[in-house]
């Protein structure tokens, strides 16, 4: 069954997350045709609508079973570590594919070339971090 099936409260929650993540992908692709608001669904990246120097809304996911942050292992320059901050890259029904981001001490992020796919039915909440520019090349 699709996570957006309205017959079940659990499915509605996932649909809400799906719609939010779909909007974030559109924002990251510079689609700005939504009314103004704040938070995760703010319809532009950065502090104001006129600033085009942001391309990512970093996210963290919470596990619906335990309430804990999702931590994903990555290897960068031969070192293995974990991260709980990601950039959504693709959304397909109940699944989203994310790029693992490395949080730096100065509040910036380094993108990895490592991705994972998560089932939205396993997510209870999404936390949005301040918008940033990430060099994806």
N, CA, C and O atoms as a Tinker XYZ file with bonds, in Angstrom:
   548  protein
     1  N      0.835000   -1.199000    0.000000    73     2
     2  CA     0.000000    0.000000    0.000000    64     1     3
     3  C      0.871000    1.250000    0.000000    63     2     4     5
     4  O      1.962000    1.253000    0.570000    81     3
     5  N      0.404000    2.278000   -0.620000    73     3     6
     6  CA     1.136000    3.534000   -0.648000    64     5     7
     7  C      1.059000    4.215000    0.712000    63     6     8     9
     8  O      0.060000    4.092000    1.421000    81     7
     9  N      2.112000    4.932000    1.071000    73     7    10
    10  CA     2.123000    5.621000    2.358000    64     9    11
    11  C      1.103000    6.750000    2.418000    63    10    12    13
    12  O      0.831000    7.263000    3.504000    81    11
    13  N      0.538000    7.146000    1.306000    73    11    14
    14  CA    -0.428000    8.238000    1.299000    64    13    15
    15  C     -1.876000    7.752000    1.302000    63    14    16    17
    16  O     -2.791000    8.537000    1.053000    81    15
    17  N     -2.089000    6.484000    1.577000    73    15    18
    18  CA    -3.430000    5.933000    1.669000    64    17    19
    19  C     -4.135000    6.571000    2.864000    63    18    20    21
    20  O     -3.669000    6.418000    3.992000    81    19
    21  N     -5.235000    7.274000    2.652000    73    19    22
    22  CA    -5.916000    8.045000    3.695000    64    21    23
    23  C     -6.741000    7.191000    4.663000    63    22    24    25
    24  O     -7.348000    7.734000    5.587000    81    23
    25  N     -6.777000    5.854000    4.471000    73    23    26
    26  CA    -7.590000    5.004000    5.336000    64    25    27
    27  C     -6.953000    4.744000    6.688000    63    26    28    29
    28  O     -7.610000    4.179000    7.562000    81    27
    29  N     -5.727000    5.125000    6.894000    73    27    30
    30  CA    -5.007000    4.774000    8.113000    64    29    31
    31  C     -4.239000    5.988000    8.611000    63    30    32    33
    32  O     -3.539000    6.631000    7.828000    81    31
    33  N     -4.353000    6.323000    9.913000    73    31    34
    34  CA    -3.677000    7.496000   10.465000    64    33    35
    35  C     -2.172000    7.434000   10.249000    63    34    36    37
    36  O     -1.552000    8.454000    9.947000    81    35
    37  N     -1.581000    6.267000   10.398000    73    35    38
    38  CA    -0.143000    6.100000   10.174000    64    37    39
    39  C      0.219000    6.470000    8.742000    63    38    40    41
    40  O      1.253000    7.093000    8.503000    81    39
    41  N     -0.616000    6.095000    7.802000    73    39    42
    42  CA    -0.359000    6.389000    6.399000    64    41    43
    43  C     -0.482000    7.888000    6.137000    63    42    44    45
    44  O      0.275000    8.437000    5.337000    81    43
    45  N     -1.438000    8.563000    6.810000    73    43    46
    46  CA    -1.589000   10.000000    6.625000    64    45    47
    47  C     -0.357000   10.745000    7.091000    63    46    48    49
    48  O      0.059000   11.711000    6.451000    81    47
    49  N      0.241000   10.313000    8.203000    73    47    50
    50  CA     1.454000   10.936000    8.710000    64    49    51
    51  C      2.556000   10.849000    7.669000    63    50    52    53
    52  O      3.249000   11.832000    7.411000    81    51
    53  N      2.720000    9.681000    7.073000    73    51    54
    54  CA     3.748000    9.508000    6.049000    64    53    55
    55  C      3.460000   10.383000    4.840000    63    54    56    57
    56  O      4.386000   10.912000    4.225000    81    55
    57  N      2.197000   10.542000    4.496000    73    55    58
    58  CA     1.842000   11.386000    3.364000    64    57    59
    59  C      2.238000   12.830000    3.656000    63    58    60    61
    60  O      2.730000   13.530000    2.771000    81    59
    61  N      2.027000   13.271000    4.879000    73    59    62
    62  CA     2.430000   14.608000    5.286000    64    61    63
    63  C      3.928000   14.780000    5.081000    63    62    64    65
    64  O      4.362000   15.796000    4.539000    81    63
    65  N      4.721000   13.808000    5.503000    73    63    66
    66  CA     6.168000   13.871000    5.310000    64    65    67
    67  C      6.512000   13.855000    3.829000    63    66    68    69
    68  O      7.410000   14.577000    3.396000    81    67
    69  N      5.819000   13.053000    3.059000    73    67    70
    70  CA     6.040000   12.982000    1.611000    64    69    71
    71  C      5.826000   14.348000    0.982000    63    70    72    73
    72  O      6.658000   14.804000    0.197000    81    71
    73  N      4.720000   15.008000    1.317000    73    71    74
    74  CA     4.410000   16.312000    0.739000    64    73    75
    75  C      5.459000   17.351000    1.132000    63    74    76    77
    76  O      5.857000   18.166000    0.300000    81    75
    77  N      5.908000   17.334000    2.373000    73    75    78
    78  CA     6.935000   18.254000    2.839000    64    77    79
    79  C      8.245000   18.033000    2.089000    63    78    80    81
    80  O      8.864000   18.990000    1.623000    81    79
    81  N      8.664000   16.788000    1.973000    73    79    82
    82  CA     9.919000   16.484000    1.286000    64    81    83
    83  C      9.839000   16.821000   -0.199000    63    82    84    85
    84  O     10.826000   17.250000   -0.797000    81    83
    85  N      8.670000   16.629000   -0.791000    73    83    86
    86  CA     8.479000   16.995000   -2.202000    64    85    87
    87  C      8.668000   18.496000   -2.383000    63    86    88    89
    88  O      9.263000   18.937000   -3.366000    81    87
    89  N      8.167000   19.273000   -1.442000    73    87    90
    90  CA     8.328000   20.726000   -1.520000    64    89    91
    91  C      9.792000   21.124000   -1.347000    63    90    92    93
    92  O     10.270000   22.024000   -2.037000    81    91
    93  N     10.497000   20.478000   -0.450000    73    91    94
    94  CA    11.912000   20.792000   -0.242000    64    93    95
    95  C     12.716000   20.497000   -1.503000    63    94    96    97
    96  O     13.595000   21.278000   -1.869000    81    95
    97  N     12.434000   19.396000   -2.163000    73    95    98
    98  CA    13.121000   19.088000   -3.426000    64    97    99
    99  C     12.854000   20.192000   -4.446000    63    98   100   101
   100  O     13.777000   20.633000   -5.130000    81    99
   101  N     11.611000   20.642000   -4.557000    73    99   102
   102  CA    11.280000   21.716000   -5.499000    64   101   103
   103  C     12.045000   22.993000   -5.147000    63   102   104   105
   104  O     12.526000   23.691000   -6.040000    81   103
   105  N     12.160000   23.298000   -3.874000    73   103   106
   106  CA    12.903000   24.485000   -3.460000    64   105   107
   107  C     14.377000   24.368000   -3.823000    63   106   108   109
   108  O     14.988000   25.323000   -4.301000    81   107
   109  N     14.930000   23.208000   -3.595000    73   107   110
   110  CA    16.340000   23.002000   -3.917000    64   109   111
   111  C     16.587000   23.094000   -5.420000    63   110   112   113
   112  O     17.701000   23.378000   -5.861000    81   111
   113  N     15.526000   22.848000   -6.208000    73   111   114
   114  CA    15.610000   22.986000   -7.666000    64   113   115
   115  C     15.150000   24.367000   -8.131000    63   114   116   117
   116  O     14.960000   24.588000   -9.327000    81   115
   117  N     14.969000   25.298000   -7.187000    73   115   118
   118  CA    14.625000   26.697000   -7.450000    64   117   119
   119  C     13.209000   26.906000   -7.960000    63   118   120   121
   120  O     12.976000   27.832000   -8.736000    81   119
   121  N     12.256000   26.078000   -7.551000    73   119   122
   122  CA    10.852000   26.264000   -7.887000    64   121   123
   123  C     10.221000   27.048000   -6.740000    63   122   124   125
   124  O     10.023000   26.499000   -5.656000    81   123
   125  N      9.902000   28.332000   -6.965000    73   123   126
   126  CA     9.490000   29.226000   -5.878000    64   125   127
   127  C      8.093000   29.800000   -6.076000    63   126   128   129
   128  O      7.927000   31.016000   -5.973000    81   127
   129  N      7.110000   29.005000   -6.348000    73   127   130
   130  CA     5.773000   29.537000   -6.619000    64   129   131
   131  C      4.801000   29.290000   -5.476000    63   130   132   133
   132  O      3.636000   28.973000   -5.717000    81   131
   133  N      5.263000   29.430000   -4.228000    73   131   134
   134  CA     4.410000   29.177000   -3.073000    64   133   135
   135  C      4.309000   30.428000   -2.207000    63   134   136   137
   136  O      5.189000   31.286000   -2.278000    81   135
   137  N      3.255000   30.559000   -1.386000    73   135   138
   138  CA     3.121000   31.715000   -0.507000    64   137   139
   139  C      4.173000   31.679000    0.607000    63   138   140   141
   140  O      4.742000   30.625000    0.888000    81   139
   141  N      4.429000   32.815000    1.232000    73   139   142
   142  CA     5.457000   32.931000    2.274000    64   141   143
   143  C      5.020000   32.274000    3.581000    63   142   144   145
   144  O      3.867000   32.387000    3.995000    81   143
   145  N      5.958000   31.591000    4.216000    73   143   146
   146  CA     5.748000   31.020000    5.544000    64   145   147
   147  C      7.116000   30.698000    6.133000    63   146   148   149
   148  O      8.132000   30.976000    5.497000    81   147
   149  N      7.167000   30.132000    7.302000    73   147   150
   150  CA     8.424000   29.827000    7.982000    64   149   151
   151  C      8.543000   28.333000    8.230000    63   150   152   153
   152  O      7.584000   27.588000    8.030000    81   151
   153  N      9.708000   27.898000    8.663000    73   151   154
   154  CA     9.916000   26.504000    9.038000    64   153   155
   155  C     10.325000   25.647000    7.860000    63   154   156   157
   156  O     10.842000   26.145000    6.860000    81   155
   157  N     10.086000   24.354000    7.989000    73   155   158
   158  CA    10.501000   23.400000    6.958000    64   157   159
   159  C      9.862000   23.683000    5.615000    63   158   160   161
   160  O     10.478000   23.447000    4.576000    81   159
   161  N      8.632000   24.187000    5.616000    73   159   162
   162  CA     7.945000   24.412000    4.345000    64   161   163
   163  C      8.024000   25.864000    3.872000    63   162   164   165
   164  O      7.220000   26.286000    3.041000    81   163
   165  N      8.991000   26.635000    4.396000    73   163   166
   166  CA     9.226000   27.994000    3.905000    64   165   167
   167  C      9.503000   27.891000    2.405000    63   166   168   169
   168  O     10.354000   27.094000    2.008000    81   167
   169  N      8.824000   28.660000    1.559000    73   167   170
   170  CA     8.882000   28.443000    0.114000    64   169   171
   171  C     10.092000   29.043000   -0.595000    63   170   172   173
   172  O     10.044000   29.261000   -1.806000    81   171
   173  N     11.155000   29.309000    0.119000    73   171   174
   174  CA    12.398000   29.741000   -0.500000    64   173   175
   175  C     13.539000   29.327000    0.421000    63   174   176   177
   176  O     13.348000   29.128000    1.621000    81   175
   177  N     14.723000   29.203000   -0.158000    73   175   178
   178  CA    15.902000   28.860000    0.626000    64   177   179
   179  C     16.617000   30.135000    1.028000    63   178   180   181
   180  O     16.681000   31.087000    0.251000    81   179
   181  N     17.154000   30.157000    2.237000    73   179   182
   182  CA    17.890000   31.314000    2.722000    64   181   183
   183  C     17.020000   32.252000    3.524000    63   182   184   185
   184  O     15.844000   31.972000    3.759000    81   183
   185  N     17.603000   33.391000    3.956000    73   183   186
   186  CA    16.881000   34.300000    4.851000    64   185   187
   187  C     15.821000   35.152000    4.172000    63   186   188   189
   188  O     14.897000   35.627000    4.833000    81   187
   189  N     15.938000   35.354000    2.851000    73   187   190
   190  CA    14.933000   36.154000    2.152000    64   189   191
   191  C     14.688000   35.582000    0.762000    63   190   192   193
   192  O     15.517000   34.850000    0.221000    81   191
   193  N     13.556000   35.921000    0.204000    73   191   194
   194  CA    13.149000   35.411000   -1.101000    64   193   195
   195  C     14.113000   35.848000   -2.214000    63   194   196   197
   196  O     14.233000   35.161000   -3.228000    81   195
   197  N     14.788000   36.967000   -2.035000    73   195   198
   198  CA    15.658000   37.509000   -3.081000    64   197   199
   199  C     17.059000   36.902000   -3.082000    63   198   200   201
   200  O     17.812000   37.119000   -4.032000    81   199
   201  N     17.421000   36.169000   -2.073000    73   199   202
   202  CA    18.765000   35.595000   -1.986000    64   201   203
   203  C     18.795000   34.234000   -2.671000    63   202   204   205
   204  O     18.064000   33.322000   -2.286000    81   203
   205  N     19.644000   34.101000   -3.691000    73   203   206
   206  CA    19.737000   32.839000   -4.415000    64   205   207
   207  C     21.069000   32.148000   -4.145000    63   206   208   209
   208  O     21.594000   31.440000   -5.005000    81   207
   209  N     21.610000   32.355000   -2.952000    73   207   210
   210  CA    22.914000   31.796000   -2.628000    64   209   211
   211  C     22.798000   30.530000   -1.778000    63   210   212   213
   212  O     23.792000   30.094000   -1.196000    81   211
   213  N     21.626000   29.939000   -1.694000    73   211   214
   214  CA    21.403000   28.706000   -0.952000    64   213   215
   215  C     20.870000   27.646000   -1.900000    63   214   216   217
   216  O     20.107000   27.961000   -2.814000    81   215
   217  N     21.259000   26.394000   -1.695000    73   215   218
   218  CA    20.756000   25.324000   -2.556000    64   217   219
   219  C     20.360000   24.076000   -1.793000    63   218   220   221
   220  O     20.029000   23.056000   -2.398000    81   219
   221  N     20.389000   24.145000   -0.465000    73   219   222
   222  CA    20.117000   22.948000    0.330000    64   221   223
   223  C     19.411000   23.305000    1.625000    63   222   224   225
   224  O     19.769000   24.275000    2.294000    81   223
   225  N     18.402000   22.511000    1.975000    73   223   226
   226  CA    17.776000   22.578000    3.292000    64   225   227
   227  C     18.141000   21.267000    4.000000    63   226   228   229
   228  O     17.467000   20.256000    3.801000    81   227
   229  N     19.199000   21.269000    4.822000    73   227   230
   230  CA    19.623000   20.039000    5.503000    64   229   231
   231  C     18.530000   19.511000    6.424000    63   230   232   233
   232  O     17.807000   20.274000    7.065000    81   231
   233  N     18.430000   18.183000    6.471000    73   231   234
   234  CA    17.377000   17.523000    7.242000    64   233   235
   235  C     17.962000   16.468000    8.168000    63   234   236   237
   236  O     19.025000   15.906000    7.908000    81   235
   237  N     17.241000   16.214000    9.252000    73   235   238
   238  CA    17.483000   15.053000   10.104000    64   237   239
   239  C     16.154000   14.319000   10.226000    63   238   240   241
   240  O     15.090000   14.937000   10.199000    81   239
   241  N     16.222000   12.999000   10.358000    73   239   242
   242  CA    15.030000   12.166000   10.465000    64   241   243
   243  C     14.992000   11.491000   11.830000    63   242   244   245
   244  O     16.030000   11.110000   12.372000    81   243
   245  N     13.788000   11.345000   12.384000    73   243   246
   246  CA    13.600000   10.647000   13.653000    64   245   247
   247  C     12.903000    9.311000   13.400000    63   246   248   249
   248  O     11.938000    9.236000   12.639000    81   247
   249  N     13.393000    8.283000   14.032000    73   247   250
   250  CA    12.863000    6.923000   13.913000    64   249   251
   251  C     11.503000    6.845000   14.592000    63   250   252   253
   252  O     11.363000    7.258000   15.744000    81   251
   253  N     10.497000    6.317000   13.890000    73   251   254
   254  CA     9.149000    6.270000   14.461000    64   253   255
   255  C      9.031000    5.210000   15.557000    63   254   256   257
   256  O      8.125000    5.287000   16.388000    81   255
   257  N      9.929000    4.222000   15.575000    73   255   258
   258  CA     9.873000    3.189000   16.606000    64   257   259
   259  C     10.515000    3.600000   17.918000    63   258   260   261
   260  O     10.005000    3.287000   18.993000    81   259
   261  N     11.653000    4.314000   17.824000    73   259   262
   262  CA    12.421000    4.656000   19.026000    64   261   263
   263  C     12.432000    6.147000   19.327000    63   262   264   265
   264  O     12.726000    6.544000   20.455000    81   263
   265  N     12.119000    6.973000   18.347000    73   263   266
   266  CA    12.198000    8.420000   18.522000    64   265   267
   267  C     13.611000    8.960000   18.382000    63   266   268   269
   268  O     13.823000   10.167000   18.495000    81   267
   269  N     14.577000    8.091000   18.139000    73   267   270
   270  CA    15.976000    8.502000   18.020000    64   269   271
   271  C     16.268000    9.063000   16.636000    63   270   272   273
   272  O     15.582000    8.744000   15.664000    81   271
   273  N     17.291000    9.900000   16.561000    73   271   274
   274  CA    17.756000   10.391000   15.269000    64   273   275
   275  C     18.307000    9.235000   14.455000    63   274   276   277
   276  O     18.960000    8.339000   14.992000    81   275
   277  N     18.037000    9.261000   13.137000    73   275   278
   278  CA    18.656000    8.293000   12.241000    64   277   279
   279  C     20.111000    8.694000   12.054000    63   278   280   281
   280  O     20.395000    9.830000   11.678000    81   279
   281  N     21.022000    7.787000   12.309000    73   279   282
   282  CA    22.448000    7.978000   12.071000    64   281   283
   283  C     22.865000    7.004000   10.990000    63   282   284   285
   284  O     22.608000    5.805000   11.096000    81   283
   285  N     23.510000    7.514000    9.950000    73   283   286
   286  CA    23.936000    6.680000    8.830000    64   285   287
   287  C     25.460000    6.724000    8.743000    63   286   288   289
   288  O     26.076000    7.786000    8.837000    81   287
   289  N     26.042000    5.559000    8.564000    73   287   290
   290  CA    27.493000    5.447000    8.471000    64   289   291
   291  C     27.980000    5.865000    7.087000    63   290   292   293
   292  O     27.330000    5.584000    6.079000    81   291
   293  N     29.129000    6.539000    7.048000    73   291   294
   294  CA    29.750000    6.933000    5.791000    64   293   295
   295  C     31.259000    6.786000    5.923000    63   294   296   297
   296  O     31.788000    6.729000    7.033000    81   295
   297  N     31.948000    6.724000    4.795000    73   295   298
   298  CA    33.406000    6.703000    4.768000    64   297   299
   299  C     33.877000    7.845000    3.881000    63   298   300   301
   300  O     33.458000    7.953000    2.728000    81   299
   301  N     34.743000    8.694000    4.411000    73   299   302
   302  CA    35.264000    9.849000    3.691000    64   301   303
   303  C     36.773000    9.903000    3.932000    63   302   304   305
   304  O     37.219000    9.923000    5.079000    81   303
   305  N     37.541000    9.927000    2.878000    73   303   306
   306  CA    38.999000    9.995000    2.968000    64   305   307
   307  C     39.571000    8.878000    3.847000    63   306   308   309
   308  O     40.523000    9.089000    4.598000    81   307
   309  N     38.981000    7.700000    3.740000    73   307   310
   310  CA    39.461000    6.547000    4.481000    64   309   311
   311  C     38.994000    6.463000    5.923000    63   310   312   313
   312  O     39.300000    5.490000    6.613000    81   311
   313  N     38.260000    7.461000    6.390000    73   311   314
   314  CA    37.751000    7.473000    7.763000    64   313   315
   315  C     36.264000    7.158000    7.772000    63   314   316   317
   316  O     35.503000    7.705000    6.973000    81   315
   317  N     35.847000    6.275000    8.676000    73   315   318
   318  CA    34.440000    5.913000    8.804000    64   317   319
   319  C     33.849000    6.615000   10.015000    63   318   320   321
   320  O     34.449000    6.638000   11.090000    81   319
   321  N     32.666000    7.187000    9.827000    73   319   322
   322  CA    31.982000    7.901000   10.893000    64   321   323
   323  C     30.480000    7.797000   10.638000    63   322   324   325
   324  O     30.057000    7.084000    9.728000    81   323
   325  N     29.678000    8.493000   11.424000    73   323   326
   326  CA    28.233000    8.535000   11.198000    64   325   327
   327  C     27.773000    9.984000   11.109000    63   326   328   329
   328  O     28.419000   10.894000   11.628000    81   327
   329  N     26.643000   10.175000   10.442000    73   327   330
   330  CA    26.034000   11.490000   10.330000    64   329   331
   331  C     24.532000   11.361000   10.523000    63   330   332   333
   332  O     23.941000   10.319000   10.239000    81   331
   333  N     23.923000   12.435000   11.011000    73   331   334
   334  CA    22.465000   12.471000   11.122000    64   333   335
   335  C     21.893000   13.689000   10.391000    63   334   336   337
   336  O     20.779000   14.131000   10.676000    81   335
   337  N     22.678000   14.227000    9.439000    73   335   338
   338  CA    22.226000   15.365000    8.633000    64   337   339
   339  C     22.350000   14.985000    7.163000    63   338   340   341
   340  O     23.367000   14.450000    6.722000    81   339
   341  N     21.272000   15.282000    6.406000    73   339   342
   342  CA    21.187000   14.790000    5.043000    64   341   343
   343  C     20.591000   15.846000    4.115000    63   342   344   345
   344  O     19.970000   16.811000    4.559000    81   343
   345  N     20.797000   15.637000    2.821000    73   343   346
   346  CA    20.171000   16.449000    1.776000    64   345   347
   347  C     19.300000   15.520000    0.952000    63   346   348   349
   348  O     19.792000   14.548000    0.379000    81   347
   349  N     18.004000   15.812000    0.889000    73   347   350
   350  CA    17.120000   14.965000    0.103000    64   349   351
   351  C     17.409000   15.200000   -1.379000    63   350   352   353
   352  O     17.517000   16.341000   -1.830000    81   351
   353  N     17.533000   14.107000   -2.125000    73   351   354
   354  CA    17.856000   14.174000   -3.547000    64   353   355
   355  C     16.720000   13.693000   -4.434000    63   354   356   357
   356  O     16.550000   14.193000   -5.546000    81   355
   357  N     15.936000   12.726000   -3.956000    73   355   358
   358  CA    14.886000   12.132000   -4.787000    64   357   359
   359  C     13.780000   11.593000   -3.883000    63   358   360   361
   360  O     14.039000   11.124000   -2.775000    81   359
   361  N     12.560000   11.666000   -4.370000    73   359   362
   362  CA    11.403000   11.156000   -3.642000    64   361   363
   363  C     10.601000   10.269000   -4.569000    63   362   364   365
   364  O     10.245000   10.679000   -5.674000    81   363
   365  N     10.316000    9.058000   -4.127000    73   363   366
   366  CA     9.579000    8.100000   -4.943000    64   365   367
   367  C      8.578000    7.384000   -4.050000    63   366   368   369
   368  O      8.935000    6.455000   -3.327000    81   367
   369  N      7.321000    7.820000   -4.102000    73   367   370
   370  CA     6.264000    7.287000   -3.239000    64   369   371
   371  C      6.696000    7.390000   -1.779000    63   370   372   373
   372  O      6.909000    8.496000   -1.283000    81   371
   373  N      6.829000    6.275000   -1.090000    73   371   374
   374  CA     7.152000    6.273000    0.344000    64   373   375
   375  C      8.645000    6.280000    0.623000    63   374   376   377
   376  O      9.047000    6.242000    1.786000    81   375
   377  N      9.456000    6.326000   -0.386000    73   375   378
   378  CA    10.903000    6.243000   -0.200000    64   377   379
   379  C     11.567000    7.532000   -0.651000    63   378   380   381
   380  O     11.196000    8.111000   -1.672000    81   379
   381  N     12.558000    7.977000    0.123000    73   379   382
   382  CA    13.342000    9.122000   -0.321000    64   381   383
   383  C     14.822000    8.757000   -0.280000    63   382   384   385
   384  O     15.291000    8.047000    0.609000    81   383
   385  N     15.524000    9.264000   -1.260000    73   383   386
   386  CA    16.961000    9.051000   -1.355000    64   385   387
   387  C     17.643000   10.325000   -0.888000    63   386   388   389
   388  O     17.303000   11.424000   -1.326000    81   387
   389  N     18.609000   10.162000    0.008000    73   387   390
   390  CA    19.302000   11.301000    0.595000    64   389   391
   391  C     20.807000   11.170000    0.444000    63   390   392   393
   392  O     21.355000   10.068000    0.419000    81   391
   393  N     21.458000   12.314000    0.344000    73   391   394
   394  CA    22.912000   12.397000    0.363000    64   393   395
   395  C     23.327000   12.615000    1.813000    63   394   396   397
   396  O     22.712000   13.404000    2.530000    81   395
   397  N     24.355000   11.926000    2.232000    73   395   398
   398  CA    24.881000   12.100000    3.585000    64   397   399
   399  C     25.733000   13.367000    3.609000    63   398   400   401
   400  O     26.598000   13.560000    2.754000    81   399
   401  N     25.478000   14.233000    4.602000    73   399   402
   402  CA    26.251000   15.452000    4.804000    64   401   403
   403  C     27.093000   15.313000    6.064000    63   402   404   405
   404  O     26.671000   14.707000    7.048000    81   403
   405  N     28.280000   15.881000    6.016000    73   403   406
   406  CA    29.156000   15.899000    7.188000    64   405   407
   407  C     29.053000   17.291000    7.802000    63   406   408   409
   408  O     29.354000   18.286000    7.143000    81   407
   409  N     28.630000   17.364000    9.064000    73   407   410
   410  CA    28.521000   18.645000    9.762000    64   409   411
   411  C     29.914000   19.097000   10.200000    63   410   412   413
   412  O     30.639000   18.353000   10.860000    81   411
   413  N     30.277000   20.323000    9.825000    73   411   414
   414  CA    31.555000   20.902000   10.211000    64   413   415
   415  C     31.378000   21.771000   11.452000    63   414   416   417
   416  O     30.266000   22.210000   11.744000    81   415
   417  N     32.429000   22.018000   12.162000    73   415   418
   418  CA    32.385000   22.788000   13.408000    64   417   419
   419  C     31.905000   24.220000   13.195000    63   418   420   421
   420  O     31.355000   24.823000   14.117000    81   419
   421  N     32.099000   24.773000   12.008000    73   419   422
   422  CA    31.717000   26.164000   11.738000    64   421   423
   423  C     30.275000   26.316000   11.257000    63   422   424   425
   424  O     29.886000   27.405000   10.837000    81   423
   425  N     29.470000   25.249000   11.309000    73   423   426
   426  CA    28.072000   25.326000   10.906000    64   425   427
   427  C     27.827000   25.039000    9.438000    63   426   428   429
   428  O     26.687000   25.098000    8.978000    81   427
   429  N     28.881000   24.728000    8.695000    73   427   430
   430  CA    28.724000   24.364000    7.284000    64   429   431
   431  C     28.672000   22.846000    7.161000    63   430   432   433
   432  O     28.834000   22.121000    8.143000    81   431
   433  N     28.445000   22.385000    5.948000    73   431   434
   434  CA    28.367000   20.947000    5.697000    64   433   435
   435  C     29.243000   20.594000    4.501000    63   434   436   437
   436  O     29.385000   21.369000    3.555000    81   435
   437  N     29.817000   19.416000    4.572000    73   435   438
   438  CA    30.552000   18.853000    3.453000    64   437   439
   439  C     29.712000   17.715000    2.897000    63   438   440   441
   440  O     29.359000   16.795000    3.634000    81   439
   441  N     29.382000   17.763000    1.597000    73   439   442
   442  CA    28.596000   16.667000    1.027000    64   441   443
   443  C     29.484000   15.453000    0.770000    63   442   444   445
   444  O     30.652000   15.590000    0.407000    81   443
   445  N     28.925000   14.287000    0.961000    73   443   446
   446  CA    29.622000   13.066000    0.568000    64   445   447
   447  C     29.063000   12.635000   -0.779000    63   446   448   449
   448  O     28.114000   13.231000   -1.288000    81   447
   449  N     29.645000   11.621000   -1.337000    73   447   450
   450  CA    29.102000   11.008000   -2.558000    64   449   451
   451  C     28.411000    9.709000   -2.196000    63   450   452   453
   452  O     28.320000    8.787000   -3.006000    81   451
   453  N     27.921000    9.651000   -0.954000    73   451   454
   454  CA    27.246000    8.456000   -0.456000    64   453   455
   455  C     25.786000    8.789000   -0.188000    63   454   456   457
   456  O     25.461000    9.838000    0.368000    81   455
   457  N     24.919000    7.877000   -0.595000    73   455   458
   458  CA    23.480000    8.077000   -0.528000    64   457   459
   459  C     22.840000    6.897000    0.186000    63   458   460   461
   460  O     23.437000    5.827000    0.301000    81   459
   461  N     21.622000    7.104000    0.664000    73   459   462
   462  CA    20.839000    6.020000    1.233000    64   461   463
   463  C     19.374000    6.290000    0.922000    63   462   464   465
   464  O     18.990000    7.419000    0.615000    81   463
   465  N     18.579000    5.266000    1.002000    73   463   466
   466  CA    17.140000    5.394000    0.790000    64   465   467
   467  C     16.436000    5.003000    2.073000    63   466   468   469
   468  O     16.764000    3.991000    2.691000    81   467
   469  N     15.465000    5.812000    2.469000    73   467   470
   470  CA    14.726000    5.562000    3.709000    64   469   471
   471  C     13.234000    5.465000    3.390000    63   470   472   473
   472  O     12.713000    6.211000    2.562000    81   471
   473  N     12.569000    4.551000    4.049000    73   471   474
   474  CA    11.123000    4.372000    3.933000    64   473   475
   475  C     10.456000    5.375000    4.864000    63   474   476   477
   476  O     10.705000    5.345000    6.069000    81   475
   477  N      9.624000    6.254000    4.346000    73   475   478
   478  CA     8.977000    7.273000    5.169000    64   477   479
   479  C      8.070000    6.687000    6.240000    63   478   480   481
   480  O      7.747000    7.370000    7.212000    81   479
   481  N      7.656000    5.440000    6.080000    73   479   482
   482  CA     6.862000    4.798000    7.123000    64   481   483
   483  C      7.678000    4.551000    8.383000    63   482   484   485
   484  O      7.111000    4.255000    9.435000    81   483
   485  N      8.993000    4.668000    8.294000    73   483   486
   486  CA     9.884000    4.473000    9.439000    64   485   487
   487  C     10.284000    5.794000   10.085000    63   486   488   489
   488  O     11.085000    5.808000   11.020000    81   487
   489  N      9.736000    6.904000    9.596000    73   487   490
   490  CA    10.100000    8.236000   10.073000    64   489   491
   491  C      8.923000    8.844000   10.823000    63   490   492   493
   492  O      7.802000    8.872000   10.316000    81   491
   493  N      9.186000    9.336000   12.046000    73   491   494
   494  CA     8.121000    9.987000   12.808000    64   493   495
   495  C      8.166000   11.502000   12.683000    63   494   496   497
   496  O      7.139000   12.170000   12.804000    81   495
   497  N      9.364000   12.048000   12.439000    73   495   498
   498  CA     9.507000   13.497000   12.342000    64   497   499
   499  C     10.715000   13.846000   11.495000    63   498   500   501
   500  O     11.655000   13.063000   11.355000    81   499
   501  N     10.662000   15.053000   10.932000    73   499   502
   502  CA    11.766000   15.607000   10.159000    64   501   503
   503  C     12.167000   16.914000   10.819000    63   502   504   505
   504  O     11.315000   17.750000   11.121000    81   503
   505  N     13.459000   17.093000   11.041000    73   503   506
   506  CA    13.972000   18.350000   11.573000    64   505   507
   507  C     14.705000   19.063000   10.449000    63   506   508   509
   508  O     15.567000   18.474000    9.796000    81   507
   509  N     14.370000   20.324000   10.219000    73   507   510
   510  CA    15.055000   21.120000    9.211000    64   509   511
   511  C     16.110000   21.985000    9.887000    63   510   512   513
   512  O     15.866000   22.582000   10.936000    81   511
   513  N     17.276000   22.043000    9.273000    73   511   514
   514  CA    18.370000   22.880000    9.755000    64   513   515
   515  C     18.425000   24.125000    8.872000    63   514   516   517
   516  O     17.807000   24.146000    7.808000    81   515
   517  N     19.152000   25.161000    9.293000    73   515   518
   518  CA    19.227000   26.372000    8.466000    64   517   519
   519  C     19.729000   26.078000    7.049000    63   518   520   521
   520  O     20.610000   25.244000    6.843000    81   519
   521  N     19.150000   26.777000    6.091000    73   519   522
   522  CA    19.512000   26.605000    4.686000    64   521   523
   523  C     20.977000   26.968000    4.478000    63   522   524   525
   524  O     21.515000   27.857000    5.139000    81   523
   525  N     21.612000   26.258000    3.543000    73   523   526
   526  CA    23.032000   26.461000    3.255000    64   525   527
   527  C     23.288000   26.302000    1.756000    63   526   528   529
   528  O     22.436000   25.818000    1.011000    81   527
   529  N     24.469000   26.715000    1.341000    73   527   530
   530  CA    24.951000   26.387000    0.010000    64   529   531
   531  C     25.940000   25.259000    0.155000    63   530   532   533
   532  O     26.841000   25.320000    0.991000    81   531
   533  N     25.779000   24.220000   -0.661000    73   531   534
   534  CA    26.684000   23.085000   -0.660000    64   533   535
   535  C     27.180000   22.905000   -2.081000    63   534   536   537
   536  O     26.391000   22.856000   -3.025000    81   535
   537  N     28.508000   22.806000   -2.226000    73   535   538
   538  CA    29.100000   22.551000   -3.543000    64   537   539
   539  C     28.912000   21.085000   -3.866000    63   538   540   541
   540  O     29.581000   20.232000   -3.283000    81   539
   541  N     28.020000   20.780000   -4.780000    73   539   542
   542  CA    27.669000   19.397000   -5.094000    64   541   543
   543  C     28.502000   18.810000   -6.222000    63   542   544   545
   544  O     28.257000   17.673000   -6.626000    81   543
   545  N     29.486000   19.552000   -6.746000    73   543   546
   546  CA    30.325000   19.056000   -7.832000    64   545   547
   547  C     31.398000   18.114000   -7.326000    63   546   548
   548  O     32.195000   17.604000   -8.114000    81   547
